[in-house]
Amino acid sequence: MSNRLRDLREDADLNQTQVANLLGMSQTGYSKYETGENDIPAQVLIKLAQFYKTSVDYILGVSNQRNPYRK
């Protein structure tokens, strides 16, 4: 999961501070999500999935379909 978060962020040309600001948290706190040190709360997962236009399943590694809305 942490690799997917990093890949989504990098593909969007964002740094950790920018994503942390979007989530209303510190860069250090967000970094712990990317490294897998802290579990991500459901509300944060939903917000990230909506922001990156993907699914929570993709972020969690349940699905390999990055854009479930594209046919």
Residue pairs with C-beta under 8 A, 6 or more apart in sequence:
1 36
1 40
1 59
1 60
1 61
2 33
2 34
2 35
2 36
4 58
4 59
4 61
5 33
5 34
5 48
5 59
6 34
8 48
8 52
8 54
8 59
9 15
9 16
9 19
9 34
12 52
16 27
16 30
16 31
16 34
17 27
19 30
19 48
20 26
20 27
20 29
20 30
22 47
22 51
23 30
23 44
23 47
23 48
29 38
32 38
33 40
33 44
40 48
45 56
45 59
45 60
46 56
48 59
49 55
49 56
49 58
49 59
52 59
53 67
53 69
54 66
54 67
54 68
55 63
55 65
55 68
57 63
57 68
58 64
58 65
58 66
58 68
